[in-house]
Amino acid sequence: MPRFRIVDSSSHAEIASGRIGTYGIIRNAPCFIVDAVKSGSYGFVDYGYALEGIALWAAGAGLGSCWLGGTFNRSSVSTSMSLAPDEIVPAIMSIGEPAERRTFIDATMRILAGSRNRKPWSELFFDNQFDIPLVDAGPWTRALEAVRIGPSASNKQPWRMVRTASGNKIAFHLFLHEDRANNTAISGIRIQELDIGIAMRHFEAAALSLGLPGKWTPLETVPVDYKEPLQYFSSWITY
């Protein structure tokens, strides 16, 4: 499981000295969530799931947050966390009051990342198989929309979900549509697996708030045909 540390900008030397640098992307943040996880199977997914949970909590409290994957001094953060040999810091998160207006740097970064653009439903959600777009999700529409609008590295939106149904038994199967260049852009970090964790957290939080049943369960055999670059991760099982 990931472990987290809150770094207070006003009282920690790491921030005051600039050793946890954000290269001008984040300014005047009162604190950062600095965290570490053991690299290995599902480690990055768990990390994304857990850290996005903090982001959702912050939003509920009226605070702003920002994922930082490639725009912070990773070696300095790793030193401050006293990492074990099998631990890694995939990303950190700033927490604070949202700015009243966007800076030039912020606006530029959002344009470069394509943050205003989101893929349409027909490219993300499918019915029983990958060549049939999901048209009517019924009560699950808002949960899927929570996935669609979620943040992802470079706004790649690499998640894909397939609904299968048999009578009253419904399941949503989550896949990564890997962009290998993006996923391996930072040495040792599977950054798009963080995105899978984010998608899981958004779907779960929306489903639970709507009173919809189910939980995430990795299946040994998924009832959907797929091929690379798709990778299966987990299924939301309602039965």
TORKOL-4160 file (C-alpha; in steps of 0.2 Angstrom, whole numbers, padded with zeros to 4 digits, m for minus):
239
<pt num="1" X="0000" Y="0000" Z="0000"/>
<pt num="2" X="0006" Y="0018" Z="m0003"/>
<pt num="3" X="0012" Y="0028" Z="0012"/>
<pt num="4" X="0009" Y="0047" Z="0012"/>
<pt num="5" X="0017" Y="0062" Z="0020"/>
<pt num="6" X="0010" Y="0080" Z="0021"/>
<pt num="7" X="0024" Y="0093" Z="0018"/>
<pt num="8" X="0019" Y="0110" Z="0025"/>
<pt num="9" X="0027" Y="0123" Z="0015"/>
<pt num="10" X="0029" Y="0135" Z="0029"/>
<pt num="11" X="0038" Y="0124" Z="0041"/>
<pt num="12" X="0048" Y="0111" Z="0031"/>
<pt num="13" X="0065" Y="0115" Z="0024"/>
<pt num="14" X="0062" Y="0104" Z="0009"/>
<pt num="15" X="0050" Y="0117" Z="0002"/>
<pt num="16" X="0058" Y="0133" Z="0009"/>
<pt num="17" X="0075" Y="0128" Z="0001"/>
<pt num="18" X="0067" Y="0123" Z="m0016"/>
<pt num="19" X="0073" Y="0105" Z="m0014"/>
<pt num="20" X="0055" Y="0099" Z="m0019"/>
<pt num="21" X="0055" Y="0110" Z="m0034"/>
<pt num="22" X="0040" Y="0112" Z="m0046"/>
<pt num="23" X="0050" Y="0122" Z="m0059"/>
<pt num="24" X="0038" Y="0136" Z="m0058"/>
<pt num="25" X="0022" Y="0126" Z="m0062"/>
<pt num="26" X="0015" Y="0127" Z="m0044"/>
<pt num="27" X="0017" Y="0143" Z="m0033"/>
<pt num="28" X="0012" Y="0147" Z="m0015"/>
<pt num="29" X="0005" Y="0130" Z="m0012"/>
<pt num="30" X="0003" Y="0128" Z="0007"/>
<pt num="31" X="0006" Y="0110" Z="0007"/>
<pt num="32" X="0011" Y="0095" Z="m0004"/>
<pt num="33" X="0006" Y="0077" Z="m0002"/>
<pt num="34" X="0022" Y="0067" Z="m0004"/>
<pt num="35" X="0021" Y="0048" Z="m0006"/>
<pt num="36" X="0029" Y="0032" Z="m0010"/>
<pt num="37" X="0024" Y="0015" Z="m0015"/>
<pt num="38" X="0033" Y="m0002" Z="m0018"/>
<pt num="39" X="0035" Y="m0005" Z="m0037"/>
<pt num="40" X="0027" Y="m0021" Z="m0043"/>
<pt num="41" X="0011" Y="m0028" Z="m0048"/>
<pt num="42" X="m0004" Y="m0016" Z="m0046"/>
<pt num="43" X="0008" Y="m0004" Z="m0036"/>
<pt num="44" X="0005" Y="0011" Z="m0047"/>
<pt num="45" X="m0013" Y="0007" Z="m0049"/>
<pt num="46" X="m0015" Y="0007" Z="m0030"/>
<pt num="47" X="m0005" Y="0023" Z="m0029"/>
<pt num="48" X="m0016" Y="0032" Z="m0042"/>
<pt num="49" X="m0032" Y="0026" Z="m0033"/>
<pt num="50" X="m0026" Y="0032" Z="m0016"/>
<pt num="51" X="m0019" Y="0049" Z="m0021"/>
<pt num="52" X="m0035" Y="0053" Z="m0031"/>
<pt num="53" X="m0045" Y="0049" Z="m0016"/>
<pt num="54" X="m0036" Y="0063" Z="m0007"/>
<pt num="55" X="m0039" Y="0075" Z="m0022"/>
<pt num="56" X="m0058" Y="0071" Z="m0021"/>
<pt num="57" X="m0058" Y="0074" Z="m0002"/>
<pt num="58" X="m0049" Y="0091" Z="m0005"/>
<pt num="59" X="m0062" Y="0096" Z="m0019"/>
<pt num="60" X="m0076" Y="0091" Z="m0006"/>
<pt num="61" X="m0068" Y="0103" Z="0006"/>
<pt num="62" X="m0067" Y="0117" Z="m0007"/>
<pt num="63" X="m0048" Y="0115" Z="m0010"/>
<pt num="64" X="m0039" Y="0114" Z="m0026"/>
<pt num="65" X="m0026" Y="0100" Z="m0030"/>
<pt num="66" X="m0014" Y="0097" Z="m0044"/>
<pt num="67" X="m0005" Y="0080" Z="m0049"/>
<pt num="68" X="0013" Y="0082" Z="m0052"/>
<pt num="69" X="0021" Y="0068" Z="m0062"/>
<pt num="70" X="0035" Y="0075" Z="m0072"/>
<pt num="71" X="0037" Y="0093" Z="m0065"/>
<pt num="72" X="0045" Y="0091" Z="m0048"/>
<pt num="73" X="0062" Y="0086" Z="m0042"/>
<pt num="74" X="0060" Y="0068" Z="m0039"/>
<pt num="75" X="0077" Y="0064" Z="m0032"/>
<pt num="76" X="0075" Y="0077" Z="m0018"/>
<pt num="77" X="0058" Y="0070" Z="m0014"/>
<pt num="78" X="0064" Y="0052" Z="m0014"/>
<pt num="79" X="0078" Y="0058" Z="m0002"/>
<pt num="80" X="0065" Y="0067" Z="0010"/>
<pt num="81" X="0054" Y="0051" Z="0011"/>
<pt num="82" X="0069" Y="0040" Z="0016"/>
<pt num="83" X="0064" Y="0027" Z="0003"/>
<pt num="84" X="0066" Y="0008" Z="0006"/>
<pt num="85" X="0076" Y="m0001" Z="m0008"/>
<pt num="86" X="0060" Y="m0007" Z="m0016"/>
<pt num="87" X="0050" Y="0010" Z="m0015"/>
<pt num="88" X="0047" Y="0023" Z="m0028"/>
<pt num="89" X="0039" Y="0041" Z="m0029"/>
<pt num="90" X="0028" Y="0041" Z="m0045"/>
<pt num="91" X="0020" Y="0058" Z="m0042"/>
<pt num="92" X="0016" Y="0071" Z="m0029"/>
<pt num="93" X="0001" Y="0082" Z="m0026"/>
<pt num="94" X="m0001" Y="0101" Z="m0021"/>
<pt num="95" X="m0015" Y="0106" Z="m0010"/>
<pt num="96" X="m0021" Y="0123" Z="m0008"/>
<pt num="97" X="m0034" Y="0137" Z="m0012"/>
<pt num="98" X="m0038" Y="0138" Z="m0031"/>
<pt num="99" X="m0031" Y="0153" Z="m0039"/>
<pt num="100" X="m0044" Y="0166" Z="m0043"/>
<pt num="101" X="m0037" Y="0167" Z="m0061"/>
<pt num="102" X="m0026" Y="0157" Z="m0071"/>
<pt num="103" X="m0008" Y="0162" Z="m0074"/>
<pt num="104" X="0001" Y="0162" Z="m0091"/>
<pt num="105" X="0010" Y="0147" Z="m0086"/>
<pt num="106" X="m0005" Y="0138" Z="m0080"/>
<pt num="107" X="m0015" Y="0142" Z="m0096"/>
<pt num="108" X="0000" Y="0137" Z="m0107"/>
<pt num="109" X="0001" Y="0120" Z="m0098"/>
<pt num="110" X="m0017" Y="0117" Z="m0100"/>
<pt num="111" X="m0017" Y="0120" Z="m0119"/>
<pt num="112" X="m0001" Y="0109" Z="m0121"/>
<pt num="113" X="m0009" Y="0095" Z="m0111"/>
<pt num="114" X="m0026" Y="0097" Z="m0120"/>
<pt num="115" X="m0035" Y="0098" Z="m0103"/>
<pt num="116" X="m0051" Y="0105" Z="m0110"/>
<pt num="117" X="m0053" Y="0091" Z="m0122"/>
<pt num="118" X="m0061" Y="0074" Z="m0118"/>
<pt num="119" X="m0063" Y="0059" Z="m0128"/>
<pt num="120" X="m0081" Y="0055" Z="m0133"/>
<pt num="121" X="m0091" Y="0041" Z="m0125"/>
<pt num="122" X="m0089" Y="0031" Z="m0141"/>
<pt num="123" X="m0070" Y="0029" Z="m0139"/>
<pt num="124" X="m0071" Y="0025" Z="m0120"/>
<pt num="125" X="m0086" Y="0014" Z="m0116"/>
<pt num="126" X="m0092" Y="m0002" Z="m0125"/>
<pt num="127" X="m0106" Y="m0014" Z="m0124"/>
<pt num="128" X="m0101" Y="m0033" Z="m0122"/>
<pt num="129" X="m0086" Y="m0031" Z="m0135"/>
<pt num="130" X="m0075" Y="m0017" Z="m0141"/>
<pt num="131" X="m0083" Y="m0014" Z="m0158"/>
<pt num="132" X="m0100" Y="m0009" Z="m0150"/>
<pt num="133" X="m0100" Y="0008" Z="m0141"/>
<pt num="134" X="m0111" Y="0009" Z="m0126"/>
<pt num="135" X="m0126" Y="0019" Z="m0130"/>
<pt num="136" X="m0137" Y="0018" Z="m0115"/>
<pt num="137" X="m0129" Y="0015" Z="m0098"/>
<pt num="138" X="m0145" Y="0018" Z="m0088"/>
<pt num="139" X="m0141" Y="0022" Z="m0069"/>
<pt num="140" X="m0123" Y="0020" Z="m0072"/>
<pt num="141" X="m0121" Y="0035" Z="m0084"/>
<pt num="142" X="m0115" Y="0047" Z="m0071"/>
<pt num="143" X="m0102" Y="0035" Z="m0064"/>
<pt num="144" X="m0095" Y="0032" Z="m0082"/>
<pt num="145" X="m0095" Y="0051" Z="m0084"/>
<pt num="146" X="m0085" Y="0053" Z="m0068"/>
<pt num="147" X="m0072" Y="0042" Z="m0077"/>
<pt num="148" X="m0073" Y="0051" Z="m0093"/>
<pt num="149" X="m0069" Y="0068" Z="m0085"/>
<pt num="150" X="m0056" Y="0062" Z="m0074"/>
<pt num="151" X="m0038" Y="0068" Z="m0075"/>
<pt num="152" X="m0024" Y="0058" Z="m0084"/>
<pt num="153" X="m0006" Y="0061" Z="m0088"/>
<pt num="154" X="m0005" Y="0072" Z="m0104"/>
<pt num="155" X="m0024" Y="0070" Z="m0104"/>
<pt num="156" X="m0022" Y="0054" Z="m0114"/>
<pt num="157" X="m0038" Y="0046" Z="m0106"/>
<pt num="158" X="m0030" Y="0028" Z="m0108"/>
<pt num="159" X="m0045" Y="0020" Z="m0099"/>
<pt num="160" X="m0058" Y="0009" Z="m0108"/>
<pt num="161" X="m0073" Y="0000" Z="m0100"/>
<pt num="162" X="m0084" Y="m0013" Z="m0107"/>
<pt num="163" X="m0101" Y="m0017" Z="m0099"/>
<pt num="164" X="m0106" Y="m0035" Z="m0099"/>
<pt num="165" X="m0124" Y="m0041" Z="m0094"/>
<pt num="166" X="m0133" Y="m0057" Z="m0091"/>
<pt num="167" X="m0150" Y="m0054" Z="m0084"/>
<pt num="168" X="m0148" Y="m0043" Z="m0069"/>
<pt num="169" X="m0130" Y="m0047" Z="m0067"/>
<pt num="170" X="m0120" Y="m0032" Z="m0074"/>
<pt num="171" X="m0101" Y="m0029" Z="m0074"/>
<pt num="172" X="m0089" Y="m0016" Z="m0080"/>
<pt num="173" X="m0072" Y="m0022" Z="m0085"/>
<pt num="174" X="m0058" Y="m0009" Z="m0085"/>
<pt num="175" X="m0044" Y="m0009" Z="m0097"/>
<pt num="176" X="m0028" Y="0001" Z="m0101"/>
<pt num="177" X="m0026" Y="0007" Z="m0119"/>
<pt num="178" X="m0008" Y="0009" Z="m0117"/>
<pt num="179" X="0002" Y="0023" Z="m0126"/>
<pt num="180" X="0019" Y="0015" Z="m0123"/>
<pt num="181" X="0029" Y="0031" Z="m0126"/>
<pt num="182" X="0018" Y="0040" Z="m0113"/>
<pt num="183" X="0018" Y="0026" Z="m0101"/>
<pt num="184" X="0037" Y="0024" Z="m0100"/>
<pt num="185" X="0042" Y="0042" Z="m0102"/>
<pt num="186" X="0048" Y="0043" Z="m0084"/>
<pt num="187" X="0061" Y="0029" Z="m0080"/>
<pt num="188" X="0054" Y="0016" Z="m0069"/>
<pt num="189" X="0036" Y="0023" Z="m0068"/>
<pt num="190" X="0021" Y="0016" Z="m0077"/>
<pt num="191" X="0012" Y="0033" Z="m0077"/>
<pt num="192" X="m0003" Y="0027" Z="m0086"/>
<pt num="193" X="m0006" Y="0014" Z="m0072"/>
<pt num="194" X="m0008" Y="0029" Z="m0061"/>
<pt num="195" X="m0022" Y="0034" Z="m0073"/>
<pt num="196" X="m0031" Y="0017" Z="m0071"/>
<pt num="197" X="m0031" Y="0020" Z="m0052"/>
<pt num="198" X="m0039" Y="0037" Z="m0054"/>
<pt num="199" X="m0052" Y="0030" Z="m0065"/>
<pt num="200" X="m0056" Y="0016" Z="m0052"/>
<pt num="201" X="m0058" Y="0029" Z="m0039"/>
<pt num="202" X="m0069" Y="0040" Z="m0049"/>
<pt num="203" X="m0080" Y="0026" Z="m0054"/>
<pt num="204" X="m0081" Y="0019" Z="m0036"/>
<pt num="205" X="m0084" Y="0036" Z="m0028"/>
<pt num="206" X="m0098" Y="0040" Z="m0041"/>
<pt num="207" X="m0106" Y="0023" Z="m0039"/>
<pt num="208" X="m0107" Y="0024" Z="m0020"/>
<pt num="209" X="m0113" Y="0041" Z="m0020"/>
<pt num="210" X="m0127" Y="0036" Z="m0031"/>
<pt num="211" X="m0131" Y="0021" Z="m0021"/>
<pt num="212" X="m0126" Y="0009" Z="m0035"/>
<pt num="213" X="m0120" Y="m0009" Z="m0030"/>
<pt num="214" X="m0103" Y="m0017" Z="m0033"/>
<pt num="215" X="m0085" Y="m0017" Z="m0030"/>
<pt num="216" X="m0068" Y="m0019" Z="m0039"/>
<pt num="217" X="m0063" Y="m0037" Z="m0042"/>
<pt num="218" X="m0049" Y="m0043" Z="m0053"/>
<pt num="219" X="m0055" Y="m0058" Z="m0063"/>
<pt num="220" X="m0044" Y="m0072" Z="m0068"/>
<pt num="221" X="m0053" Y="m0073" Z="m0084"/>
<pt num="222" X="m0062" Y="m0058" Z="m0091"/>
<pt num="223" X="m0077" Y="m0061" Z="m0103"/>
<pt num="224" X="m0071" Y="m0049" Z="m0116"/>
<pt num="225" X="m0060" Y="m0052" Z="m0131"/>
<pt num="226" X="m0046" Y="m0040" Z="m0133"/>
<pt num="227" X="m0028" Y="m0038" Z="m0139"/>
<pt num="228" X="m0014" Y="m0026" Z="m0137"/>
<pt num="229" X="m0012" Y="m0012" Z="m0134"/>
<pt num="230" X="m0026" Y="m0016" Z="m0122"/>
<pt num="231" X="m0022" Y="m0023" Z="m0105"/>
<pt num="232" X="m0035" Y="m0029" Z="m0092"/>
<pt num="233" X="m0034" Y="m0023" Z="m0074"/>
<pt num="234" X="m0051" Y="m0025" Z="m0064"/>
<pt num="235" X="m0069" Y="m0027" Z="m0065"/>
<pt num="236" X="m0083" Y="m0018" Z="m0056"/>
<pt num="237" X="m0094" Y="m0033" Z="m0051"/>
<pt num="238" X="m0112" Y="m0029" Z="m0045"/>
<pt num="239" X="m0117" Y="m0047" Z="m0040"/>
